[in-house]
């Protein structure tokens, strides 16, 4: 299930406080600066730095060039 647009407007990375990319096809939030991904479970963004995961170069390239991603923040 997709995240609410109101929630997406408020979210920022808990580590560097920058914007995130919401990747609807994978249902994840991605920080391209740190190359860390946060899962979305049952429409809840799990924004705990200890639970973030690193991504491959292929995932980074795909997600940063995907026209369907939604940028978080104002």
C-alpha positions as semicolon CSV with decimal commas, in nm:
position;residue;x (nm);y (nm);z (nm)
1;X;0,000;0,000;0,000
2;X;0,134;0,342;-0,095
3;X;0,225;0,606;0,158
4;X;-0,007;0,902;0,206
5;X;0,095;1,219;0,018
6;X;0,059;1,425;0,337
7;X;0,305;1,195;0,516
8;X;0,547;1,206;0,223
9;X;0,553;1,586;0,244
10;X;0,671;1,562;0,606
11;X;0,931;1,287;0,585
12;X;1,304;1,346;0,589
13;X;1,601;1,121;0,650
14;X;1,665;1,072;1,024
15;X;2,044;1,081;0,974
16;X;2,117;1,372;0,738
17;X;1,772;1,537;0,750
18;X;1,754;1,560;0,371
19;X;1,482;1,457;0,131
20;X;1,413;1,096;0,045
21;X;1,288;0,924;-0,266
22;X;0,975;0,714;-0,228
23;X;0,996;0,425;-0,474
24;X;0,636;0,301;-0,509
25;X;0,728;-0,008;-0,711
26;X;0,949;-0,132;-0,425
27;X;0,755;0,038;-0,143
28;X;1,072;0,183;0,010
29;X;1,216;0,521;0,100
30;X;1,563;0,580;-0,039
31;X;1,835;0,828;0,055
32;X;2,058;0,861;-0,253
33;X;2,319;1,068;-0,066
34;X;2,386;0,794;0,190
35;X;2,272;0,509;-0,036
36;X;2,048;0,376;0,239
37;X;1,697;0,237;0,201
38;X;1,418;0,227;0,460
39;X;1,138;-0,027;0,435
40;X;0,769;0,056;0,444
41;X;0,576;-0,210;0,636
42;X;0,197;-0,207;0,647
43;X;0,196;0,158;0,531
44;X;0,438;0,254;0,810
45;X;0,778;0,394;0,719
46;X;1,045;0,224;0,933
47;X;1,285;0,515;0,969
48;X;1,525;0,362;1,219
49;X;1,888;0,408;1,109
50;X;1,981;0,067;1,253
51;X;1,723;-0,099;1,028
52;X;1,826;0,080;0,708
53;X;2,001;-0,122;0,440
54;X;2,268;-0,037;0,186
55;X;2,182;-0,064;-0,184
56;X;2,366;-0,191;-0,486
57;X;2,490;0,037;-0,763
58;X;2,220;-0,107;-0,991
59;X;1,945;-0,022;-0,740
60;X;2,085;0,328;-0,693
61;X;2,094;0,391;-1,068
62;X;1,745;0,249;-1,120
63;X;1,583;0,444;-0,838
64;X;1,752;0,778;-0,906
65;X;1,646;0,758;-1,273
66;X;1,294;0,623;-1,215
67;X;1,034;0,882;-1,321
68;X;0,774;0,731;-1,086
69;X;0,967;0,813;-0,765
70;X;0,823;1,079;-0,537
71;X;1,049;1,319;-0,353
72;X;0,967;1,376;0,012
73;X;0,975;1,704;0,197
74;X;0,828;2,041;0,121
